[in-house]
Amino acid sequence: MKFIQRTFFTLLLVQGLFASVAFAQSSLNGMRETFDNNKNRWFVGKGKDYDNRIEDGQYHMFCKRTKGSYYPNQRIYIDPRKDFTISMKLTQVSGDKTYGAGMLYGSNNDNNRNFFIVSPSGSYRIARIKRGKFANIVDWSKHSAIKAGFGTPNLLAIEKRGGSVRYKINGTVVKTIPAEELQFFGNKQGFIVYNTKEVKVDDFFITHKPYRINLIANPIQGYKKENLGTNINSSYNDIAPLISSDGQTLYFVRKDHPNNIKRKKDDIWYAEKQGDDSWKMAKNIGKPLNNTSYNGVIAVSPDGNTLLVTGVYKADGSYKENGISISHRTNDGWEVPKKVSVKNFYNRNGYYAFNLSSDRRKLILAIERDDSRGDLDLYVSFLKADGTWTEPKNMGNDLNTFGRDSGPFLAADDKTLYFSSSGQPGYGSSDIYVTKRLDDTWTRWSKPKNLGKEVNSSGGENGFTITAKGDYAYLVSWENKKNGYGLFRIKLHQAAKPEPVVMVYGKVLNRETGRPLSARIRYSDLNSGKLLGIARSNPRTGSYKIILPYSKAYDFLATRQGFYSVGNHLDLKASSSFKAIKRNLYLAPIQVGAKIRLNNLFFDTGKSTLKTTSYGELNRLIRSLKRYPKMTIEIAGHTDSQGNPAKNMTLSKARANAVLGYLSSKGIPTNRLKAKGYGQNKPIAKNTTALGRARNRRVEFTILSK
């Protein structure tokens, strides 16, 4: 089955599996096909170009095309890195004497396949088509080992042993190549017939040592996939699920629905969770995200205010070209998506999949490029300061196989990656695997582990996404012949869970009026000042969410023109379980008389020397002073009531002067700065509690002139 290029990639996996699952599990131990029956579901039937049947213990194939080929096949897993043998008995019955028939192996599609064929005239050919380009390994050559003519069987075999691959005809080696020259493009093994010819095949054997599935620990927990119900799953194709970080909104793609912008095309739909953990009726997300082309949602930011979608849009919201676009929530809904610019982006494949990290700074791509190992490989691209993305970087052979590696989902911990693969031993034509990033090269990963039978079926799985909490996974999975594929969720096995994270949520508010504000959110490493992630607040409600992995201390704040950002910090160096922490973010209008606390200043107890973790806060103040060159401020130090009042006064003055000194050292004229210590004389909270005393220990500045 073929799909046009703009079809969302997951659709290929859902609709293209049915003819290719027969041997997926049994082939882990090899196979012996004698065609005594059709239990393995080889394609049989008559059509304009073919006539296939199983009869008298043989598979009969008649290619009716006067020019061209026909190749029935099955998905049968073979690891090309290990020793194997593929053999078959081929009898050419009648028809055209040119070209011939033979073995199809290590193939994926029309543009990526291998074949080993013999002709009735006594010649053989070994060739491959890679990305649509034909190349001979051996051009048509006569050989005495071939039994020429019709009605006489020939035995074809391919043997890989160690560092070499031998091609045999009737037991005679006709060609040997180094193992590194063997190229597999996929798991399709079968037969190929050319030019108005009838052939029959028997004894199709694949032998190798049994393959072992690399499973997660304790994969059998009694978990069962839960069908998401009729409010989500319909009688149409519902695919490509994407769960929001908080688990409250599910986005997915629905094909050919009457309420789509255009029938026979894909639209983005969504559903919201109700209080009883059930789902409201799914709704079409509408224009401008949906148009008359194939639409799909790739990623949703943790705050739910940004979507990454497939395709590039024109200004009026209509389809322009293949690619990726980004859309932000506005007061009136969603804006027309804008193109995401990735350096030297190209894709040799008609299908693709993408995923955006929680911090919105890494893009994982499943595409085919010149350095791809297989059909689709996994790549990573990084956000640059100018808003564009770096050239995709192959994520390496720890992940990528000769098969299709797709459906990436990077968990909120920024380390745990889930993806589907057809190039590793599994239960179906594509299984879900989990791996952990080992360093910052993004090319070293732990050995991928299969999530086991409770997740993976004999059909095929894809579209695996999880919540930030890591409690449930959502995916596309095969249910049964009656219902086909649908959207499900399943409890995530402990061995497959990502590292715990903290979800920080709240609202961005005007400090003076308390009204919600639309703003950008930034969070950084408190120690180094390095920007770690970005987000946005909801333009109507001011709500925001960010995901912070453990192991760091963070500085986070909202930014908006005309306002000063009141900073926050959170120390998450000590790992713990998943937490949700509420923190409202405040923006103070830049106006005369405004008094703003510098929350992220740090001193040792009783000391006035600034810690380096304070520099991020002070550098923001410097940027504001440079943005408003006429602004003058008073820097005020305050203490709690503990200790000697005179010493507290001295300490508060020293801390205010330390801030002034830092600002001056960075080029701010001292005539714009005034430092003053107030000791314990101006408390803003009671000194009778630890929390009150902490609020009273502060350094703040007041805008004297603007």
Disulfide bonds with the S-S distance in Angstrom:
none
